[in-house]
Amino acid sequence: MFSRAYRAAITIPPLLWVALFLVLPYALLFCYSFWSVSPAQAIVHSWTLNNYRELFRVNVYLQTLFRSMWIAARVTIFSLLLGYPLAYYLSFGAGARKDFLYQLVIIPLWVSYLVRAYAWKTILGSGGVLNTLLQYVHLTNHPLNFLLYSPFAVVLTLTHIYTPFTFLPIFASLEHIPRNLIEASHDLGASPLQTFWRVVLPLSIPGVLAGATFAFVLSLGDFLAPLLLGGPSGIMISNIVVSLFGAAYNWPLGAAISFGMLVLVIGLLFLSERLEKKWSFR
Amino acid sequence: MELPMSSPNRSHWLPWHAALVFGFLYLPIVTLIVYSFNGSGVGGFPPRDFTLDWYRELFTDDAIWNSVLNSLFVAFAAVAIALALGIPAALALDRANFPGKALFRRLVLLPLILPGIITGLSLLMLFREGGMKLSLVTIILGHGTALISVATTEVFAGLQKLDRAQEEASLDLGANYWQTFWRVTLPNLRLSIIGAALLIFTLSMDEIAVSFFLIGRDNTLPLEIWGRLRRGITPEINAISTIIFVFSLAAIVTWYRLRARAEGRVEIAAELVEAAS
């Protein structure tokens, strides 16, 4: 029904645009990671593996990467612990309030990420809301300093940011479970716990995987929360990249780290998609 | 249907857990709003000295308002770019075959799934190699490109519900493709397009990780806030954030009303058709 010209008109412009502003930039990132900087701080366009050697030679890069992965892993686990039961409650227990509560989970997403991170800073700081509250009710008599400028603050803030994101796919997968499967499980004599364990949970695994991947990948690459709340012990891998692109002025090395991150992330996305396929029924 | 779930052993703690999570999600937002009215600044419990001073100060702060204007400009332009490319891309995914179609579908999603720093840096390198000076234009190109997938996904979903017979009828009756697109296809996709536009607009207004690397001389609002945070905390940030929050809330509510009304109309129409046949 659609002519050749019509199909060309809807296909070619988006393809060209994406090639120019998406494929080319990612390809450039790859190229940059093999270039170097001259002493006069110009980019040298000749190929070398030195940047990648540097990554494995200097301990701080891998150490920071592992610390970032550990922070991201904690964020993922906490987001699941908060998001899964919430999604379960909304899907099975909330009854008529389901739609309203669903909106209530979404609304925080409309407050800017930066502003929410900032709000946590005003809560956790030594003169902040939490510390003055604790002193006000005489639970402590001096401010607790570990609250802000620590990995704890980063994990807390990122968990706050990504809980709704993990909630959403889990809720969607729970909503798709045919309710008569659950009835059948009950009729066949399974206890509620058995029903959850053997029917509901396996069917919601694709949602869990999607949510967990999202939380892990996005918190792994975050650099604003660590800058704002992390202090020296909360530095993450992207902070190193930011400094390499700023004051340290070594774009190629920064590109090598970013490209490593890109490969890691795409590997995780691929893995999660494979697992999702394996777990999805129908 | 919540029949088997109302068994006692789980309904006990689930509502409490939900309340706790909501508390956690809303604590910073409530704090933000409360302390925008706090006379003695941010922090310090209990809040005291109710004041509107921070709002007064905000309204005379030209740098903030300039950045708001910049952000609005960027967001509108990003919506235009993302729609101008996202709608054809959705049509192409729906009704054309081209080499690399599956790859294309994944590729446009990448900027949303990858940490923003990767997309931001990659574009920074593109603009540097292309000799382009960083400005609001580079941010617009970044946002527009990163958000194409939002338009594509929404419009593609809308296309699945579209009755192709209408377009066929239009073509049979002598309209050309262009007329059919403007008069049949687009009006039918209206809701998906408005939804996508709203989402792209708010995402662009909030975006910071990509903008961080593409910023020239003019700040967007998130970058202006970022700059101030580096210098220290001021309740003016609470005030501007509260205002933006109220506006976004109004936008979501309007959008839901709009959609509910439109969906209601579709349902009524469907019932009428059913009754008539």
Boltz contact constraints between the chains, C-beta under 6 A:
constraints:
  - contact:
      token1: [A, 2]
      token2: [B, 95]
      max_distance: 6.0
  - contact:
      token1: [A, 6]
      token2: [B, 177]
      max_distance: 6.0
  - contact:
      token1: [A, 7]
      token2: [B, 96]
      max_distance: 6.0
  - contact:
      token1: [A, 10]
      token2: [B, 88]
      max_distance: 6.0
  - contact:
      token1: [A, 10]
      token2: [B, 91]
      max_distance: 6.0
  - contact:
      token1: [A, 10]
      token2: [B, 92]
      max_distance: 6.0
  - contact:
      token1: [A, 11]
      token2: [B, 92]
      max_distance: 6.0
  - contact:
      token1: [A, 11]
      token2: [B, 96]
      max_distance: 6.0
  - contact:
      token1: [A, 11]
      token2: [B, 98]
      max_distance: 6.0
  - contact:
      token1: [A, 13]
      token2: [B, 88]
      max_distance: 6.0
  - contact:
      token1: [A, 14]
      token2: [B, 85]
      max_distance: 6.0
  - contact:
      token1: [A, 14]
      token2: [B, 88]
      max_distance: 6.0
  - contact:
      token1: [A, 14]
      token2: [B, 89]
      max_distance: 6.0
  - contact:
      token1: [A, 17]
      token2: [B, 85]
      max_distance: 6.0
  - contact:
      token1: [A, 21]
      token2: [B, 145]
      max_distance: 6.0
  - contact:
      token1: [A, 22]
      token2: [B, 145]
      max_distance: 6.0
  - contact:
      token1: [A, 25]
      token2: [B, 122]
      max_distance: 6.0
  - contact:
      token1: [A, 25]
      token2: [B, 123]
      max_distance: 6.0
  - contact:
      token1: [A, 25]
      token2: [B, 126]
      max_distance: 6.0
  - contact:
      token1: [A, 26]
      token2: [B, 122]
      max_distance: 6.0
  - contact:
      token1: [A, 28]
      token2: [B, 125]
      max_distance: 6.0
  - contact:
      token1: [A, 28]
      token2: [B, 126]
      max_distance: 6.0
  - contact:
      token1: [A, 29]
      token2: [B, 122]
      max_distance: 6.0
  - contact:
      token1: [A, 32]
      token2: [B, 125]
      max_distance: 6.0
  - contact:
      token1: [A, 82]
      token2: [B, 21]
      max_distance: 6.0
  - contact:
      token1: [A, 85]
      token2: [B, 17]
      max_distance: 6.0
  - contact:
      token1: [A, 86]
      token2: [B, 18]
      max_distance: 6.0
  - contact:
      token1: [A, 86]
      token2: [B, 21]
      max_distance: 6.0
  - contact:
      token1: [A, 89]
      token2: [B, 14]
      max_distance: 6.0
  - contact:
      token1: [A, 89]
      token2: [B, 18]
      max_distance: 6.0
  - contact:
      token1: [A, 92]
      token2: [B, 2]
      max_distance: 6.0
  - contact:
      token1: [A, 92]
      token2: [B, 5]
      max_distance: 6.0
  - contact:
      token1: [A, 93]
      token2: [B, 5]
      max_distance: 6.0
  - contact:
      token1: [A, 93]
      token2: [B, 11]
      max_distance: 6.0
  - contact:
      token1: [A, 93]
      token2: [B, 14]
      max_distance: 6.0
  - contact:
      token1: [A, 95]
      token2: [B, 2]
      max_distance: 6.0
  - contact:
      token1: [A, 108]
      token2: [B, 25]
      max_distance: 6.0
  - contact:
      token1: [A, 110]
      token2: [B, 248]
      max_distance: 6.0
  - contact:
      token1: [A, 111]
      token2: [B, 29]
      max_distance: 6.0
  - contact:
      token1: [A, 111]
      token2: [B, 245]
      max_distance: 6.0
  - contact:
      token1: [A, 112]
      token2: [B, 206]
      max_distance: 6.0
  - contact:
      token1: [A, 114]
      token2: [B, 208]
      max_distance: 6.0
  - contact:
      token1: [A, 114]
      token2: [B, 222]
      max_distance: 6.0
  - contact:
      token1: [A, 115]
      token2: [B, 241]
      max_distance: 6.0
  - contact:
      token1: [A, 116]
      token2: [B, 28]
      max_distance: 6.0
  - contact:
      token1: [A, 118]
      token2: [B, 229]
      max_distance: 6.0
  - contact:
      token1: [A, 119]
      token2: [B, 28]
      max_distance: 6.0
  - contact:
      token1: [A, 119]
      token2: [B, 31]
      max_distance: 6.0
  - contact:
      token1: [A, 119]
      token2: [B, 32]
      max_distance: 6.0
  - contact:
      token1: [A, 120]
      token2: [B, 28]
      max_distance: 6.0
  - contact:
      token1: [A, 122]
      token2: [B, 42]
      max_distance: 6.0
  - contact:
      token1: [A, 122]
      token2: [B, 43]
      max_distance: 6.0
  - contact:
      token1: [A, 123]
      token2: [B, 31]
      max_distance: 6.0
  - contact:
      token1: [A, 127]
      token2: [B, 43]
      max_distance: 6.0
  - contact:
      token1: [A, 128]
      token2: [B, 43]
      max_distance: 6.0
  - contact:
      token1: [A, 129]
      token2: [B, 31]
      max_distance: 6.0
  - contact:
      token1: [A, 129]
      token2: [B, 43]
      max_distance: 6.0
  - contact:
      token1: [A, 129]
      token2: [B, 45]
      max_distance: 6.0
  - contact:
      token1: [A, 132]
      token2: [B, 44]
      max_distance: 6.0
  - contact:
      token1: [A, 132]
      token2: [B, 45]
      max_distance: 6.0
  - contact:
      token1: [A, 133]
      token2: [B, 45]
      max_distance: 6.0
  - contact:
      token1: [A, 136]
      token2: [B, 45]
      max_distance: 6.0
  - contact:
      token1: [A, 179]
      token2: [B, 1]
      max_distance: 6.0
  - contact:
      token1: [A, 182]
      token2: [B, 4]
      max_distance: 6.0
  - contact:
      token1: [A, 186]
      token2: [B, 4]
      max_distance: 6.0
  - contact:
      token1: [A, 192]
      token2: [B, 7]
      max_distance: 6.0
  - contact:
      token1: [A, 218]
      token2: [B, 115]
      max_distance: 6.0
  - contact:
      token1: [A, 221]
      token2: [B, 115]
      max_distance: 6.0
  - contact:
      token1: [A, 221]
      token2: [B, 117]
      max_distance: 6.0
  - contact:
      token1: [A, 223]
      token2: [B, 117]
      max_distance: 6.0
  - contact:
      token1: [A, 238]
      token2: [B, 117]
      max_distance: 6.0
  - contact:
      token1: [A, 258]
      token2: [B, 118]
      max_distance: 6.0
  - contact:
      token1: [A, 258]
      token2: [B, 121]
      max_distance: 6.0
  - contact:
      token1: [A, 262]
      token2: [B, 118]
      max_distance: 6.0
